[in-house]
Amino acid sequence: MRRTPDQGNDREVLGSLTVGGSVFFLILKRYQETRLTILRRREKRMMCSWARVSRFLRVLVCRAPLCVAMQMSRTSATQRDGPHKDKVAIVTGSSQGIGLAIARRLAEDGAHVVVNSRKKVNVDRAVKELKAENLSVLGVVCNVGKEEDQQRLVTRALEWQGGIDYLISSVAVNPFVGNILDSTAEMWDKIFEVNVKSMFLMAKLSVPHMQKRGGGSIVFISSLTGYNPLPIIGPYAVSKTALFGLTKVLAPTLTPMNIRVNCLAVGLTRTNFGNVILKDEALTDFLMKANNVVRVGEPKDYGGVVSFLCSSDASYITGENIVAAGGAISRL
């Protein structure tokens, strides 16, 4: 049968469509394969990136404590390079309150500090607290009201660091509150035994060792009540006034030895002792208004003052009774 021209054209068109369709599907297939390959590569790259990020985070987390420790070490090294580098300080009555704050500040400023108290549990707590801050401290349990304990305290400091540069006498007791006429001879003996006599005897024991190191600094911690006695704590107030006199007598005696003596009178402070007064809101309000004081002191308010008095910046200051009491009236 003979093909007509139209039939031939139809077959050619159909053939062309078939070939074109095959090429189209081939191209589509290649496109899909290529796209799938690209997607797989992207997915692999993302997985690798996440793996790298994950490794980085693991390393960061593992090294973080080390970095913190290194930073603490650098901070500690800086602190030991402070104004009291390689100096040795004895701070009596330093297991809590003002004494502890002074011990901390001296250690932060580079000193090796001996802290002490009558009770072992208090000494251990203070030492643990300060060592946790990477500070150089030694704890000694002793009653500075006893001469044998005073000698042992000095001996332990010498055994530990080989000398003494500073003595800060912060210890104090007050077994009596009330009308002074009701106080007994035993109460007066105890107060003066610790608050005055022990401070002198500790200074006397420390002086020879300060001389060997070319000089030193002694700071007695007194109180605003030494200037403005509260009748309800009369014997205690008198003992604090006595420290002003002790400072004035001892300073010129020790000046030729390059040993300075100063006294710091602290104001009403938030400590265990201060809380005896602070718990009486009416009395606290009266005292603050009478002295034009806007806030109660904190133990940390005095650390910097003592650190300064022990430093070379205070080399021309001796025999002074210095008050840190928020502006309270302080004249005898």
C-alpha positions, 0 to 999 in steps of 0.5 A: 500500500502506498504512503501518502505524503501526509502519512509520511509526515505523521510518522516523521513527527511521531519519530521526532517526538519519540526521540525528543521525549527520550532525550527529555527524560534523559536530561530530566534523569540526569538533572535529578541525579545531579540535584540529588548528588548536590543535596547529598554533598550539602548534607554531608558538609552540614554534618561535617560542620555540625561535627566540628561545632560539636567537637569545639563545644566539647573542647570548650566545656572541658577546658572551661574549668582549666581556664577558670583555674588559670585565671584564678592562678593569674589573679592570685599571682597578681594579688601576691605581687601587691603592696604586701608581697612576701610580708607576714602578718599576725591578725589576732581575733581573726576568725570572724567579723572585723578581724577576718575582713582585715586578714582577708584584705592583707592576704589579697594585697599579697601578705602571708597571714596568720589567723587565730581564735580560741575555738578550733572550729572557728579557725578551721572555718576561716582558714577554709574560707580564705584558702578557697580564695587562693590566699596564703593563710595559716590558722593557729588556735590560741587564747591571746589572753594567755602568755604561753599561747601568745608565744606559741602564736609568734613561734608558729608564724616564724616556723611558717614564714620565717619572720613577722612584719605586721601585727594587727591586734583585733581581739576583744572581749566584753563579758559585761552589759549593764550598770557599771556599778554592778561590774566585778573585779573579775570582769575588769580583769578579764576585759583588760587582760585581753583588750589591753594587756595582751595587745601590749605583750603581743607587740613586745613579742613581735618587735624583735622579729620586726627589727630583724626584717628592718622594721614593721607596723603594729595596728591596734583595733579600738572602737568609737566607744573609746571616744564616746563611751556607752554606759551600758558597756562601761568597762569595755569602753574604758579598755578601748580608750586605754588603747589610744594611750598605749598607741601614743606611748609605744609609737615613739619608743619603736620609731628608732626601730623603724616600727610604726604604731597606729590605732584604728577606732571602728564605728558601730559595725554589723558583727556578733558584738555589734548585734548586741546593740543593733538588736535594740532598734531604738538605741541604734536609731538614737546613736546614729542620729546623735552621731549623724551617721547614715549607715551601720559599718560593715567589717570590710570597711576597715580592711583597706584602712589597715592595709594602708597603715601597714603599707609604705604609703603610710611610712610617715604615719605613726602614733595616730588614733584614726577613726573610721566610723562614718563621720561620727563624733570622735573626740575625747 
